[in-house]
Amino acid sequence: MFGHVISDRAYQVPAELFAIQRRGAKGSLFYQRFDTMADAIRFAMEEMPPGSSNTSIETDIERINSADIALLYAADQFPLKRRAHLA
């Protein structure tokens, strides 16, 4: 996709987060729009419940899956402060 290294500018584009939250046999779709992709990544890593699966972030030009979200959050270029226990 992007080799897990993106420009600082790419973290600043608007983004949408989609996730399936499982509760028993049923799942529900979670959606939230963010002003920046960095905010969406941080929310996915720090605020989504552990039972969430199939999380993706979409911008006008790309879709980022759960594995790439984690890599981007851990990247040196990530522009926001991370929670200490997750970094």
C-alpha positions in Angstrom: 0.0 0.0 0.0 2.3 2.8 1.2 5.1 0.9 2.8 3.9 2.0 6.2 5.7 5.3 5.9 3.6 8.2 4.9 4.2 11.9 4.8 3.2 14.2 7.7 0.7 15.9 5.3 -1.1 12.5 4.8 -1.9 12.3 8.5 -3.8 15.6 8.1 -6.4 14.6 5.6 -10.0 14.0 6.7 -10.8 10.4 7.4 -13.7 8.1 8.2 -13.4 5.1 10.6 -15.6 2.0 10.1 -15.6 -1.0 12.5 -17.7 -4.0 13.3 -18.3 -4.4 17.0 -19.2 -7.9 18.0 -21.6 -8.6 20.9 -22.4 -12.3 21.1 -23.6 -13.6 17.7 -24.5 -10.2 16.4 -22.4 -7.4 15.2 -23.0 -3.7 14.7 -21.4 -1.2 12.4 -19.6 1.7 14.0 -18.9 4.8 12.0 -17.2 8.1 12.9 -15.8 11.0 10.8 -12.6 12.7 11.8 -10.9 16.0 10.8 -7.6 14.2 10.4 -6.4 10.7 9.7 -4.1 11.0 12.7 -7.2 11.5 14.9 -8.9 8.5 13.4 -5.8 6.3 13.9 -5.5 7.4 17.5 -9.2 6.8 18.2 -9.0 3.3 16.7 -6.0 2.4 18.8 -6.9 4.0 22.1 -10.7 4.2 22.2 -12.2 1.3 20.3 -13.2 -1.6 22.5 -11.2 -4.8 22.3 -14.1 -6.7 20.7 -14.0 -4.4 17.6 -12.9 -6.2 14.4 -12.6 -5.4 10.8 -11.6 -1.8 11.5 -10.7 0.3 8.6 -10.0 4.0 8.0 -10.9 5.6 4.7 -9.7 8.8 3.1 -10.4 10.2 -0.4 -7.5 8.2 -1.8 -7.0 5.1 0.3 -8.4 2.5 2.7 -6.3 1.4 5.7 -6.9 -1.9 7.4 -6.4 -2.9 11.1 -2.9 -4.1 10.7 -1.8 -0.9 8.9 -3.6 1.2 11.4 -1.4 -0.3 14.2 1.8 0.2 12.1 0.9 3.8 11.4 0.2 4.5 15.1 3.6 3.0 16.0 5.5 4.9 13.3 8.0 7.6 14.2 6.1 10.0 11.9 2.8 9.7 13.9 2.1 13.3 14.8 0.0 13.0 17.9 0.9 12.1 21.5 0.2 8.4 22.3 -1.0 7.0 25.5 2.0 5.7 27.4 0.7 2.2 27.9 -0.1 1.7 24.2 3.0 3.3 22.6 
